[in-house]
Amino acid sequence: MSCGGRKRMCTGEGENDGVVVGRWEWMNPEVLALIFVRLPAEERLKTVAMVCRAWLEAVAGPYCWTEIDIEPWCRRCNRPDLVDSVVRKLVRRSKCTFRRVSAYKLGDTAFSYIANCGRCLKVLQIPMSSVTDKVVEKHAELLANITVLDISYCLTITFKGVEAFGKHCKSLAHLKRNMPPPEWEKPALAEASKVNDTEAMIIADTMTGLRHLELCFGRFGDDGLNSILTKCKKLAYLDIQGCWNVEFKGDLEDRCEQLTFFRNPYHDYYMDGLSSSESDGSGADVSVESSSSDSD
């Protein structure tokens, strides 16, 4: 876009059917933000900010960053240090008014910064991050208002970090704690497949308000599943694909099938994609309404 084109876009110079077009530069930053937030974060930073001073001021202010979603950019970025730097920069721009953070490959530094500034935070999605138990235990009490948490594939967060979230985040209604699938085809023969109900028991004891729970490729067995079903009475969505230690003794399977949505341990992603395309061609996943509305 030429400099003249950018200027015309910003100032709105010209006429349309005899009516003078209003100037964009006169618009309130809050109004401009309502438009700009529909664009990807990367485009707001690299393109919108270059158009004119009014637009630069709008994207530099807090109104454009109440929701910080940089997942697409994080997927392409292979530098955790840069991810941390960008997250801290956007948190500062929000002036602590951000309600959502969605980022991959987050480190301890950025997590600590988010926690210390996140008085309004409701949605925290940080899959594949290297955040550690020590930092989670130190700062979890500052995240008491979150309702949605995604710590999938966070291999440096163990049951200790999960317990810290559970003890302090009592508004939590939506948890994703999916783990990487094993490299072997028969996990029952592998040492790592031994039943470990620790995390499942902690979730059941400390996150009783959950409505949506994803625990793909977890190592828990029937005891852990029974505890979750017994104590998480609001649970409507449960995904335990790849949890091959679950044997469904007694009435466990019947109780799972009574949920609004249930994906069993032996569910095949390939079959799911096929059935979705056959049903409506959209490939949309079945889900129940989560607590995202609570984060508004």
Secondary structure, 3 states (H helix, E strand, C coil): CCHHHHHHHHHCCCEECCEECCCHHHCCHHHHHHHHCCCCHHHHHHCHHHCCHHHHHHHHCHHHHCEEECHHHHHHCCCHHHHHHHHHHHHHHHCCCCCEEECCCCCHHHHHHHHHHCCCCCEEECCCCCCCHHHHHHHHHHHCCCCEEECCCCCCCCHHHHHHHHHHCCCCCEEECCCCCCCCCCHHHCHHHCCCCHHHHHHHHHCCCCCEEECCCCCCCHHHHHHHHHHCCCCCEEECCCCCCCCCCCCHHHHHHCCCEEECCCCCHHHHHHHHHHHCCCCCCCCCCCHHHHHC
